[in-house]
Amino acid sequence: MLNKTKDSKYHNFNNYYKKLFPFIFIPTLLIFLLSDSFITNNPFEELEDYGSFFFVIFFSLLMATIVSSVLISLIWTFTKKVH
C-alpha cells in the first residue's frame, strides 16, 4: 500500500486536483443545498425570497468550493507524506 501512494500516477498537485475536484465538489454542494431551508422551503412570495434564494445558492457554491479544496489539499498532503 505504501508503494501505491509513492508511485502514484499523479506527480503534481494540479492534475490531482483537477481529477478529484468534481468527485468531492458535487456531493458537497448537494449536501449544502438540500439541507438548507431557504432552498427547500422557500415560498417565493416576495422579492426578498428570490434574493435570499440566490444568496444561499451563491454562498453554498462558495462554501462547497472551499471545503472541497481543503479536503483535496489534506488528502494530497497525507498521501504524499507516506513514504
C-alpha positions in Angstrom: 0.0 0.0 0.0 2.9 2.4 0.7 4.2 1.8 -2.8 0.9 2.6 -4.3 0.8 6.1 -2.9 4.5 6.7 -3.5 4.4 5.6 -7.2 1.1 7.3 -7.9 0.3 8.5 -11.4 -0.4 12.0 -10.1 3.0 13.5 -9.5 1.9 17.1 -9.4 -0.9 18.7 -7.4 -2.7 20.4 -10.4 -3.5 17.1 -12.2 -4.6 15.5 -8.9 -6.8 18.5 -8.1 -8.5 18.6 -11.5 -9.3 14.9 -11.4 -10.6 14.7 -7.8 -12.4 18.1 -7.6 -15.7 17.1 -9.2 -16.0 13.9 -7.2 -15.8 15.9 -3.9 -17.4 19.2 -5.0 -20.7 17.8 -6.4 -21.7 15.7 -3.3 -20.6 18.5 -1.0 -22.7 21.1 -3.0 -25.7 18.7 -2.9 -25.4 18.3 0.9 -25.2 22.1 1.3 -28.2 22.8 -1.0 -30.5 20.0 0.2 -30.0 20.7 3.9 -30.8 24.4 3.7 -34.3 25.5 4.5 -34.0 28.6 2.2 -33.8 26.3 -0.7 -36.2 23.5 0.2 -38.9 25.6 2.0 -38.8 28.9 0.2 -42.3 30.1 -0.8 -41.2 32.7 -3.4 -44.0 35.1 -2.5 -41.9 38.2 -2.2 -38.8 39.7 -3.9 -36.8 39.1 -0.7 -37.4 35.4 -1.2 -35.7 35.4 -4.5 -32.8 37.4 -3.2 -32.3 35.0 -0.3 -32.6 32.1 -2.7 -29.8 33.4 -4.9 -27.7 34.4 -1.9 -27.9 30.9 -0.4 -27.0 29.3 -3.7 -24.0 31.6 -4.2 -22.9 31.1 -0.5 -23.3 27.3 -0.9 -21.2 27.3 -4.1 -18.5 29.3 -2.3 -18.5 27.1 0.8 -18.6 23.8 -1.2 -15.6 25.1 -3.2 -13.7 26.0 -0.1 -14.5 22.7 1.7 -13.6 20.6 -1.4 -10.3 22.4 -1.9 -9.3 22.0 1.7 -10.2 18.3 1.6 -8.3 17.7 -1.6 -5.3 19.5 -0.2 -5.4 17.4 3.0 -5.7 14.2 1.1 -2.8 15.1 -1.1 -0.6 16.1 1.9 -1.3 12.9 3.8 -0.8 10.6 0.9 2.4 12.2 -0.2 3.9 12.1 3.3 3.6 8.3 3.3 7.0 7.1 2.0 
